[in-house]
């Protein structure tokens, strides 16, 4: 499909995202692996490392969303990258000097989670300022394709690096990727718009902006149901992902390499979906694609409760996850482009920060909750229950196509709906 080329400086922003995303996926399992091999951590400690850092990082990031909103975004992004680089590099330094500890890993995990949210809030505003509204779907599709490419190639390369260079190799690589990301953002030459000025209304508030992101979302007739749907999806898919790992690796007895291969192949569906998203929108319209892919992505996970031993079990996981991730790959760019386009520039960082804080906290809490529930009702039963609940999540998608304004112009300006079918 012919289209206008994206602005040249988008390439630098995209490159910064690509290198940091690849670094993240290289080190995807680095923290639990290092905790197990270097610190001989317990299962409880591994769970705490996965959930507490995410939750506390989200809490720390709550006041930072408003702070980001009223500052130039590129210096904030560079600062977040440097903080992530410095935090991660404390781990190999401590290891070399024999001062490595679980408490340090928890602290670093918290700092990284908070800096991730800050970077995301600033980078969304930066992307919206660089890319015209009619090209946001194309840009979001490239981000989505980059994410899934990194998820396919990153873990195998990271595993090889750990095997050859040691358990901290991918942590160092991830740290360097953030430094390269900062250099990519620094290379952007397009003049950055002035940040929004604080109004008398926000200055007088006790916590100016602390809740503005959530207020904007909840007063928006389309972002509100998308927000609720996003949180539910993450709780039911990401929150139960450890249960699937336990089912495959411990109960069914799938070999670790088969487990990795299954998800590596399935992640190719994200590439397929991200390529299809623009074609489907051009043919069927944004609204139909958003709703259709939002429904289709929940139809499959319930089948994961029936995974059995042997290659047929692995094949079932590959098939289910491939279709699921393909639908997600279609949905995400359309959703991301709509969210950026429909959110006023004066609120974009607070909206993105509020979204990320909620998602991260919800995933952390739901991971613990599903683990406890599975210990009572069983792993398969937990996966089956999550799959059944997922089938109800499309009910909160924005099915009503209306064109309205929000109740308060200060909280959310005029609403722009996805195009009607």
Number of C-alpha atoms within 10 A of each C-alpha: 5 4 8 8 8 15 13 13 18 18 16 19 23 19 19 23 23 21 20 23 24 25 24 24 24 28 27 19 15 22 19 19 18 19 20 16 10 15 13 12 16 11 11 9 17 16 16 15 22 18 25 20 24 27 23 21 25 30 18 17 24 23 18 22 30 25 17 23 26 18 15 17 24 20 15 20 25 22 16 25 29 20 19 25 23 17 19 23 19 17 19 17 12 13 13 10 8 9 11 18 14 17 10 15 21 21 17 21 24 25 23 23 23 28 25 21 27 30 22 18 28 27 22 21 27 23 18 19 15 21 18 14 15 12 17 23 26 23 21 24 27 17 21 24 22 22 21 26 21 21 24 24 15 21 23 17 15 26 20 14 18 20 11 10 11 12 23 20 20 28 26 18 22 27 25 22 24 27 22 21 26 24 17 20 25 16 14 17 10 12 8 13 12 10 15 13 11 14 10 8 9 14 11 10 10 8 12 16 23 18 16 21 23 21 18 26 26 18 18 26 21 24 23 19 18 20 19 18 21 18 19 23 22 17 25 24 20 16 23 24 16 17 21 20 16 15 23 23 16 11 14 16 14 20 14 12 9 15 17 14 16 19 17 21 15 24 26 21 26 28 23 19 28 31 20 17 26 22 13 17 18 11 10 13 16 24 20 18 23 23 16 15 22 24 19 17 24 24 17 18 22 19 16 20 20 14 18 19 14 13 11 11 17 21 14 17 24 21 16 18 24 24 24 23 22 25 26 21 29 31 27 23 27 26 22 18 20 23 22 21 20 20 24 18 19 17 23 28 31 33 29 26 31 28 20 23 25 21 22 25 22 21 24 24 16 21 25 19 15 22 19 13 14 18 11 11 11 15 23 20 15 21 26 18 16 21 22 17 15 23 17 14 19 22 11 15 20 20 13 10 14 14 13 12 15 17 12 13 10 12 18 23 19 16 19 18 21 22 11 12 10
